[in-house]
Amino acid sequence: MELSQTIASLSGFIRAEKGCRRYDFCQSMEDENRLFLLEEWDTQENLMAHLKSEHFMVFRGAMNLLQKPYERMFYTVFHPKGKEEI
């Protein structure tokens, strides 16, 4: 509950960070203890700045409330010039 509240309180600040395209916080319908955070950034530089931000440090501190280690995955999507994003 505390982790959810912390993430929710940070969402507005993180969405306002330079380059943040998406910041979605979800809970599994099958397991209420399984949480998902999906972030999308316009450039790797802006993502790296976010990972060094005060907001991310607060988020990392909140992760200490978890009973099990969390899994973090990064995906890179390439959009060729001249092609519209889908």
GILINDA-V642186 format. One record per residue. N is the residue number from 1. BURIAL is 1 if it has 24 or more other ideal C-beta (glycine too) atoms within 12 Angstrom, else 0. Layout:
N;BURIAL
N;BURIAL
//
This chain:
1;0
2;0
3;1
4;0
5;0
6;1
7;1
8;0
9;0
10;1
11;1
12;0
13;0
14;1
15;0
16;0
17;1
18;0
19;0
20;1
21;0
22;0
23;1
24;0
25;1
26;0
27;0
28;0
29;0
30;0
31;0
32;0
33;0
34;0
35;1
36;0
37;1
38;0
39;1
40;0
41;1
42;0
43;0
44;0
45;0
46;0
47;1
48;0
49;0
50;1
51;0
52;0
53;1
54;0
55;1
56;1
57;0
58;0
59;1
60;0
61;0
62;1
63;0
64;0
65;0
66;0
67;0
68;0
69;0
70;0
71;0
72;0
73;0
74;0
75;0
76;0
77;0
78;0
79;0
80;0
81;0
82;0
83;0
84;0
85;0
86;0
//
